[in-house]
Every structure is written in structure tokens, then in C-alpha cells.
Amino acid sequence: MSAPSVSYSMTVRLEVPAGGTAVSQITTVVESSGGSVTGLDVTASGHERLRIDVTIAASSTAHADEIVARIRGIEGVVLGKVSDRTFLMHLGGKIEMSSKHPIRNRDDLSMVYTPGVARVCTQIAEHPEDARRLTIKRNSVAVVTDGSAVLGLGNIGPQASLPVMEGKAALFKRFAGIDAWPICLDTQDTDTIVEVVRALAPGFAGINLEDISAPRCFEIEARLRELVDIPVFHDDQHGTAIVVLAALYNALRVVGKRIEDIRVVMSGAGAAGTAILKLLLEAGVKHAIVADIHGVVHDGRPDLVDEAEGSPLRWIADNTNSEGVTGTLKDAVVGTDVFIGVSAPNVLNGTDVARMADGAIVFALANPDPEVDPAVARETAAVVATGRSDFPNQINNVLVFPGVFRGLLDAQSRSVNDTMMLAAARALADVVLVDELNPNYIIPSVFNEKVSGAVADAVRNAARAAGEAAVAPATTTAGAAPATAAASVPEGAAD
């Protein structure tokens, strides 16, 4: 059974005799059932009875039901309400819109809305660049999905994807102060998605594509980057790639190897795998092999004959595996320095890891079950990372996307490119100081206060150096008002 997790946390309201051993029996029953008591609060007390709320972590929904059934069987205990804490957190949604200015009287109303707002609309109509300073556009990101590849749940559709998009928006706000808006589209037609997002773009300073299945995600992103004048970032691809590269930089420091010398084997040729591979090659990796469900990708593989020129799999075949390695993933990892998995559970075992080179690095990122048991991999590998929070070195996209967009928005960047992503990866790696670095700490915590700012600074500087930042308007006055109007906006006041 998996370890108890806060994801399956519940609060159980019970009435028990004021005397006796009922409370200790409850704790014993929970722990003997494989659960964990994380809180016990007396909410009402009398001479004869106590009302207590017991907070319990289980390992699954079925496990939680089993624990409740066993508690119900304790003599003298009356079971009341059982609340799933995760569902309670989602009641009514996790985010909301709030006004930055109070509307207390008619004067406030006249400036926030009509008639005063018409002056601001006119200003933007005459000077479109002012939309960034006079509206929410400057700090807004659209989080767009079609619900076709949500977490590990697959194609569950737009409505079922909304809790994930809300969570993403909450993380944007928490870690970078960005206002992000969930947009769940009831279509999985590539042309329609591209046109809808293009039409929505004027209200935003950035587009974050999320949980769109491969290979459509590649085309959608590429076409949108051509059509809109704001950055388009597919977090499942590029966010993952940046965190992986940052972790690899530090893992290589631990084992004393250079990125241009290592041999990398990847499992997974989907959206994340392809983006990771491209960024690794940009960073200096020269020897890479990719395997998918059909084995090692190589130019002579029969199923690649009909692959269109420029398709993701054809690109991998053309840009990796220069030695023409064939066979299975297990064959390919022999003697390799680095394994990166973004594929499926248990595709490798401890014997496979032991056959890698000395000082091996294993990033087994499939969730919730990795490509190889991390505890087993750690027996012979020098550094192990996963996508899970219950092992050291969690590769988590939240380390990247808030800071990346903060930097892009601050620079008023029109796009995002490899140079910015490489800068983000290096900045994230450098958050881990030399005296902190060790095999169990190659990547900082998502709650490290330095992370978002460091990534944002690096992306902002890279955008400006590359000339991708928008040119600020020459004047920030209200413009449309007469020169003598006291209501004109002083230069810089709204920047």
C-alpha cells in the first residue's frame, strides 16, 4: 500500500464517551489500517460525551472508506460527518476576481465605469500600446486547455480539467503575483483552438498552453507563435524541460561530469520528452538516444519510414542517436551517464540502473509511479530525481512557469525562445548554493523565496538582450485630454 497522503485527507466528526479508551482506540484503528492521524480536535465537551474532529491521511479513496468503516465499528463511537478535505478546498472553485478599487459612492462609480471609463477607452483606441498600462493586460496570462491530456487522467474534457487550470492560476498568483485566467475550450480541433486563442490574445500579455495532447500541441503552439504578438509557452513541454535542465546542471556538478561529455538516454518521445531533448541539445548535450513504446528511435526503424518530414518523431530520429543504436530501452541504458524518463511506470529495474556508468544520474519522472522505483535506483545511482513530493529532488514545473512569465511580462516580451529558457534553467540551478549542493538536494524547494525572482530576472534580462522586449511608449500622458486638464496622468505614474 502507498504511504498516506494529504491528497486523501479527511476529517471525521465523532462522538465518544468522555471517559474510557475510545480516543486511543480510534488512533490505534487508524494506524493499524495503514492511515495516519494528523490532527485531533475536541469541538464540544460534556460530562458524558465528547465531540471530536479527527483528521486522517489515507493512501486512496478506497483506503479512506476502509478506515471509516473500521472506526464505525468501535464500541461507543458515533460517526458523524465525514469531510474530504481536498473536495472541501475546491467547493465553489479556488480562485476569484476582486476589484483593486472600492466602489463606495457615485464618484467612484463614475470613474470605474461610465462615463469616466470612456475617456480611457478612447485613449487606448488612439494609442493601443497604452492597453498594457491602463488595463489588466500587463499582468494577465491565459491558461488555455482543451482537456485532452490532463495530468495522468488523459482526455477528460474541458469541464473536468477546470480544477487543474484553477490550481495553475492560483500558483501564478502565489509565486509571481500574476493574474491568470482558466480558459477551457470545448473543442479539440486544432484549427479552432488556434483561432479562438488568437482572438482572445488582445486581453492578455501571455498565453500558457496546458494539458493539450501530442502531437497537436506542437502545431498549436507553433502556429500561435506566428499569429500573436505575445509569448506562447506550453508548460508541459517547456516548463518541464527547464526544470530538468536545471536539475541536470546541478546533478553533473555533484558527479563531476561535463554536459558535453555525457551520454543521455530518454524514455518518452511525447510533448515533454521532445521539449526536454531539444533544450538539452541547445545546452550542449552531444550524445542522446530516445526510446518510445516501440524501442530505440533510429533512422532505420520500419515505423519511421512513413513519418512526415518535420514530424516530432522524425526530428528525433534526425537529431539523435548518431551511432545508430537499436534495440530496447534496457539495451540503450547500458553504460549511459544519464537516464531521463517521461513515459510510463516500471520500464526499468535495479539491474538496469546498475548497468549504467559510474556516477549515474536517474530522473524517473512518470507520475504517480516512476519508470524505476526511486529507492531501488538509489542503491547504485549517484543522483536520483522524481516528479513526486515524497522523495528528494522533486522535478516540479511550479519552479519555472511563474518566474518565466513574470520575466516575460516585466519585459513586455513578444515571444519566448531557447535563449530565455536556457537562462531560466541556469538561474534556477544557481539558487542551490555550492555549500548546499548534494545528491539529495540538486533542485530547490518550490517554497524557496529566491526561486521565482531569480528565474524572472534571468528571463527579463535575456528578453531585453535579445531585443524581444516591447519598446515602451514615448509618453505616458493621458493624451486625449486637453493640455490644461488636471486629470491628465503624470509621466510614469501608471508605469
C-alpha positions in Angstrom: 0.0 0.0 0.0 1.2 3.5 -0.8 2.1 5.9 2.0 -0.7 8.1 3.4 -1.0 11.4 1.6 -2.6 14.7 2.3 -4.3 14.3 -1.1 -6.5 11.7 0.5 -7.0 13.6 3.8 -10.4 13.6 5.5 -11.9 15.0 8.7 -14.2 12.6 10.6 -16.6 14.0 13.2 -17.1 11.6 16.1 -19.0 11.5 19.4 -17.3 9.3 22.0 -17.7 8.7 25.8 -16.0 11.3 27.9 -14.2 8.7 29.8 -12.6 5.4 28.8 -10.3 4.5 26.0 -12.3 5.4 22.9 -9.9 8.1 21.7 -6.9 5.9 21.9 -8.8 3.1 20.2 -9.5 5.5 17.3 -5.9 6.3 16.9 -4.9 2.6 17.1 -7.5 1.6 14.5 -6.4 4.3 12.0 -2.7 3.4 12.3 -3.3 -0.3 12.2 -5.3 0.3 9.0 -2.3 2.0 7.4 -3.6 5.5 7.9 -2.1 8.5 9.8 -3.8 10.7 12.4 -2.6 14.3 11.6 -5.0 16.2 13.9 -7.4 15.6 16.7 -9.6 18.5 18.0 -12.2 18.5 20.7 -15.0 20.6 19.3 -17.6 20.1 22.1 -17.4 18.6 25.6 -19.8 17.5 28.2 -19.8 15.3 31.3 -20.8 12.2 29.4 -19.8 12.8 25.8 -17.0 14.4 23.7 -17.3 15.6 20.1 -14.0 15.3 18.3 -12.8 16.0 14.8 -10.1 13.5 13.7 -8.1 14.4 10.6 -6.7 11.4 8.9 -4.4 10.8 5.9 -5.1 7.8 3.7 -3.5 6.4 0.6 -6.6 6.3 -1.7 -10.3 6.8 -1.7 -10.9 3.1 -1.1 -8.4 3.1 1.8 -10.2 6.1 3.4 -13.5 4.3 3.1 -11.9 1.2 4.8 -10.6 3.3 7.7 -14.0 5.0 8.2 -15.7 1.6 8.3 -13.3 0.3 11.0 -13.8 3.4 13.1 -17.6 2.9 12.9 -17.1 -0.5 14.4 -15.6 0.9 17.6 -18.0 0.4 20.6 -19.4 3.6 21.9 -18.3 5.7 18.9 -21.0 7.5 16.9 -19.9 8.5 13.4 -21.0 11.9 12.2 -20.0 13.9 9.1 -17.0 12.7 7.0 -15.4 15.5 5.0 -12.9 15.0 2.2 -10.5 17.9 2.7 -9.4 18.1 -0.9 -13.0 18.4 -2.1 -13.8 21.0 0.5 -10.9 23.1 -0.8 -12.5 23.0 -4.2 -16.0 23.9 -3.2 -17.0 26.9 -5.3 -13.7 27.0 -7.0 -10.2 28.0 -5.7 -9.9 31.5 -7.3 -11.9 34.6 -7.6 -11.8 38.1 -9.2 -11.5 41.1 -6.9 -11.6 44.8 -7.5 -8.4 46.9 -6.8 -10.5 50.0 -6.1 -13.5 50.2 -3.7 -16.8 51.5 -5.3 -18.1 53.5 -2.4 -20.2 56.2 -4.0 -21.3 57.8 -7.2 -17.9 59.4 -7.9 -16.1 56.1 -7.7 -18.7 54.5 -10.0 -18.3 57.3 -12.5 -14.6 56.8 -12.7 -14.5 53.0 -12.6 -17.3 52.7 -15.1 -19.4 55.1 -17.2 -18.9 57.9 -18.1 -15.3 58.2 -17.0 -14.2 54.9 -18.4 -15.0 56.1 -21.9 -12.0 58.5 -21.8 -9.7 55.6 -21.1 -11.2 53.6 -23.9 -10.6 56.5 -26.3 -7.0 56.7 -25.1 -6.4 53.1 -25.9 -8.2 53.3 -29.2 -5.8 56.1 -30.2 -2.7 54.6 -28.6 -3.1 50.8 -28.5 0.2 50.4 -26.6 -1.4 52.0 -23.6 -3.5 48.9 -23.1 -0.7 47.4 -21.1 -0.6 50.2 -18.5 -4.3 51.1 -18.3 -5.8 47.6 -18.1 -5.2 44.2 -16.6 -3.5 43.1 -19.8 0.0 43.9 -18.5 -0.3 41.3 -15.7 -2.6 38.8 -17.2 -2.0 35.3 -18.6 -4.5 33.0 -20.3 -4.2 29.4 -19.1 -5.7 27.5 -22.1 -6.6 23.8 -22.4 -8.8 21.5 -24.3 -8.8 18.9 -21.6 -7.2 16.3 -23.9 -4.2 15.3 -21.7 -4.9 16.3 -18.1 -2.3 15.2 -15.6 -2.3 11.4 -15.7 -6.0 11.2 -16.3 -6.0 11.5 -20.1 -8.7 13.0 -22.3 -11.3 14.0 -19.7 -12.6 17.1 -21.4 -12.8 20.9 -20.7 -15.1 20.9 -17.6 -13.2 18.2 -15.8 -9.9 20.0 -16.5 -11.1 23.2 -14.8 -9.9 22.3 -11.3 -6.4 21.9 -12.7 -6.5 25.2 -14.6 -7.8 27.0 -11.4 -4.9 25.5 -9.5 -2.5 26.7 -12.1 -4.0 30.2 -11.8 -3.6 30.1 -8.1 0.1 29.2 -8.4 0.7 32.0 -10.8 -0.7 34.4 -8.2 1.0 32.9 -5.2 4.5 32.6 -6.7 4.7 35.5 -9.1 1.8 37.9 -8.4 0.3 37.2 -11.9 -3.4 37.3 -12.7 -4.1 34.1 -14.6 -7.4 33.1 -16.1 -8.5 29.5 -16.8 -9.9 29.1 -20.3 -11.2 25.6 -21.0 -12.2 25.1 -24.7 -15.0 22.8 -25.7 -13.1 21.7 -28.9 -10.2 19.6 -29.7 -9.9 20.7 -33.3 -6.5 22.3 -33.9 -7.7 25.0 -36.3 -10.5 26.0 -33.9 -8.2 26.2 -30.9 -5.7 28.3 -32.8 -8.4 30.7 -34.0 -10.1 31.0 -30.6 -6.8 31.7 -28.8 -5.7 34.2 -31.5 -9.0 36.1 -31.0 -8.6 36.1 -27.2 -5.0 37.3 -27.2 -5.6 41.1 -27.1 -6.7 40.8 -23.5 -3.6 39.1 -22.3 0.2 39.6 -22.1 1.0 35.9 -22.3 -0.6 32.5 -23.3 0.1 29.4 -21.2 -1.0 26.3 -23.1 -1.8 23.4 -20.7 -2.7 19.7 -20.9 -3.1 19.6 -24.7 -2.2 16.2 -26.2 0.7 15.5 -28.5 1.2 15.8 -31.4 -1.5 18.6 -31.7 0.2 20.6 -29.0 3.3 21.1 -31.2 1.3 22.6 -34.1 -1.0 24.7 -31.9 2.0 26.3 -30.2 4.0 26.9 -33.4 1.0 28.5 -35.2 0.1 30.7 -32.3 3.6 32.0 -32.0 3.4 33.1 -35.6 0.0 34.7 -35.2 0.1 36.7 -31.9 2.5 39.3 -30.6 2.7 37.9 -27.0 4.7 34.9 -25.7 3.1 31.5 -26.1 4.5 28.9 -23.7 3.4 25.2 -23.4 4.2 24.4 -19.8 4.0 20.6 -20.2 6.8 20.9 -22.8 9.0 23.9 -21.9 8.4 24.2 -18.2 9.3 20.5 -17.7 12.4 21.0 -20.0 13.7 24.0 -18.0 13.4 22.2 -14.6 15.0 19.0 -15.9 17.9 21.0 -17.4 18.4 22.9 -14.1 18.4 19.7 -12.1 20.8 18.1 -14.6 23.2 21.1 -14.3 23.5 20.5 -10.6 23.5 16.7 -10.8 26.5 17.0 -13.1 28.2 19.2 -10.5 27.6 16.5 -7.9 29.2 13.7 -10.0 31.9 15.8 -11.6 30.9 15.4 -15.3 30.6 17.9 -18.1 27.4 18.2 -20.1 29.1 18.0 -23.4 30.7 14.6 -22.4 27.7 12.7 -21.1 25.6 10.1 -22.8 21.8 10.6 -22.2 19.1 8.1 -22.7 15.5 9.2 -22.6 12.3 7.2 -22.3 9.4 9.1 -23.9 9.0 10.9 -27.2 5.9 12.9 -26.4 5.5 16.6 -25.8 7.6 16.7 -22.6 10.3 14.3 -23.9 10.7 16.2 -27.2 11.0 19.6 -25.5 13.5 18.2 -22.9 15.6 16.7 -25.7 15.7 20.0 -27.7 16.7 22.1 -24.7 19.4 19.5 -23.7 20.8 19.7 -27.2 20.8 23.5 -27.0 22.6 23.3 -23.7 25.4 21.3 -25.1 24.5 17.6 -24.9 26.1 15.8 -27.9 25.2 12.2 -27.3 21.4 11.4 -26.8 19.2 8.4 -27.5 15.4 8.4 -27.2 13.2 5.3 -26.8 9.5 5.1 -27.0 7.0 2.2 -26.8 8.4 0.7 -29.9 12.1 0.8 -28.7 15.0 3.0 -29.6 14.3 5.7 -32.1 16.7 5.4 -35.1 16.6 6.3 -38.7 16.2 2.8 -40.0 13.2 1.8 -37.8 10.4 0.5 -40.0 7.6 2.6 -38.5 9.5 5.8 -39.2 9.5 5.2 -43.0 6.1 6.9 -43.3 6.7 9.6 -40.8 6.3 13.0 -42.4 9.4 15.3 -42.7 9.4 17.6 -39.7 7.2 15.5 -37.5 8.4 15.2 -33.9 9.5 11.6 -34.2 11.2 12.2 -37.5 13.0 15.2 -35.9 14.2 13.0 -33.0 15.5 10.3 -35.5 17.3 13.0 -37.5 18.9 14.8 -34.5 19.9 12.0 -32.1 21.5 8.5 -32.0 24.3 9.3 -34.3 25.8 5.9 -33.6 22.7 4.1 -34.9 21.9 2.2 -31.6 19.0 -0.2 -32.0 17.0 -2.4 -29.7 15.2 -1.7 -26.4 15.4 0.9 -23.7 17.1 -1.6 -21.5 19.7 -2.2 -24.1 20.3 1.5 -24.6 20.9 2.4 -20.9 23.9 0.1 -20.6 26.9 2.3 -19.9 25.0 5.6 -20.1 25.5 8.5 -17.8 22.0 9.9 -17.5 18.5 8.4 -17.8 15.5 10.7 -18.1 12.1 9.2 -18.1 8.9 11.0 -19.0 7.0 7.9 -20.1 5.4 5.0 -18.1 5.9 3.2 -14.7 8.4 0.4 -14.2 10.1 0.4 -17.6 13.5 -0.2 -15.8 14.6 -2.1 -12.7 17.5 -2.0 -10.3 19.6 -4.3 -12.6 19.2 -1.8 -15.4 20.4 1.1 -13.3 23.3 -0.9 -12.0 24.5 -1.4 -15.6 24.7 2.4 -16.2 28.0 4.2 -16.0 29.7 5.1 -12.7 28.2 8.2 -11.2 24.9 7.5 -12.9 22.0 10.1 -12.8 18.4 8.9 -12.9 15.5 11.2 -13.4 12.4 9.0 -13.3 9.6 11.5 -13.7 6.4 9.5 -14.6 3.7 10.2 -12.0 2.5 8.8 -9.8 4.6 5.7 -10.4 8.1 6.4 -11.8 9.9 4.5 -14.5 12.0 2.8 -11.8 11.5 2.6 -8.1 13.5 5.5 -6.7 14.6 3.6 -3.6 15.9 0.8 -5.8 17.6 3.3 -8.2 19.3 5.0 -5.3 21.2 1.7 -4.5 23.5 2.2 -7.4 22.8 5.6 -9.0 24.7 8.6 -7.7 21.7 11.1 -8.1 18.0 10.2 -8.4 15.1 12.7 -9.0 11.4 12.1 -9.5 8.2 14.1 -10.0 6.9 13.1 -6.6 6.9 15.1 -3.4 7.7 12.2 -1.1 11.2 11.7 -2.5 14.2 14.1 -2.6 14.8 16.2 -5.8 11.2 16.8 -7.0 11.1 18.0 -10.6 8.1 20.3 -10.5 7.0 22.8 -13.1 5.9 25.3 -10.5 9.6 26.0 -10.0 9.6 27.6 -13.5 6.4 28.9 -15.1 5.6 31.7 -12.5 9.1 33.2 -12.8 9.3 32.7 -16.6 6.0 34.6 -17.1 6.9 37.2 -14.5 10.1 37.9 -16.5 8.3 37.9 -19.8 5.5 40.3 -18.6 8.0 42.6 -17.0 10.0 42.8 -20.2 6.8 43.2 -22.2 8.3 40.4 -24.4 6.6 39.5 -27.6 7.9 35.9 -27.6 9.8 33.2 -25.6 12.8 31.5 -27.1 15.5 29.0 -26.3 17.9 31.7 -25.0 15.4 32.7 -22.3 14.7 29.1 -21.4 18.4 28.4 -21.0 18.8 31.5 -18.9 15.9 30.3 -16.7 17.4 26.9 -16.2 20.8 28.3 -15.2 19.2 30.8 -12.8 17.1 28.0 -11.2 20.2 25.8 -10.8 22.2 28.6 -9.2 19.6 29.1 -6.5 21.2 26.0 -4.9 24.4 27.3 -3.4 27.7 25.4 -3.6 27.6 24.6 0.2 24.0 23.3 -0.1 24.6 21.0 -3.1 24.5 17.2 -2.5 22.9 14.1 -4.1 19.7 14.7 -2.3 19.4 18.5 -3.0 20.0 19.4 -6.6 16.9 21.5 -7.1 15.4 24.0 -4.7 12.0 23.7 -3.0 9.0 25.3 -4.7 8.7 27.4 -1.5 12.2 28.7 -1.7 11.7 32.5 -1.7 14.5 33.1 -4.2 13.2 30.9 -7.0 10.6 33.0 -8.8 12.6 36.2 -8.6 15.8 34.5 -9.9 14.1 33.0 -12.8 12.2 36.2 -13.6 15.3 38.3 -13.5 17.1 35.9 -15.9 14.2 35.7 -18.4 13.7 39.5 -18.3 17.4 40.2 -19.0 17.5 37.6 -21.7 14.4 39.1 -23.4 15.9 42.5 -23.3 19.3 41.4 -24.6 17.7 39.5 -27.5 15.6 42.6 -28.4 12.4 40.7 -27.7 11.1 43.2 -25.2 8.5 45.7 -26.4 9.5 49.3 -26.8 7.9 51.4 -24.1 5.6 54.3 -25.3 7.4 57.6 -25.6 4.8 59.3 -23.4 2.5 58.1 -20.7 0.2 61.1 -20.5 -3.5 60.7 -21.0 -3.1 62.3 -24.4 -6.8 62.6 -25.3 -7.4 65.2 -22.7 -6.7 68.9 -23.3 -3.2 70.1 -22.2 -4.7 72.1 -19.3 -6.8 69.2 -17.9 -6.0 68.5 -14.3 -7.0 64.9 -14.9 -4.1 64.0 -17.2 -1.8 61.2 -16.0 1.7 62.4 -15.0 4.6 60.8 -16.9 5.5 57.5 -15.3 2.5 57.5 -12.9 0.9 54.4 -14.5 4.0 52.5 -15.4 
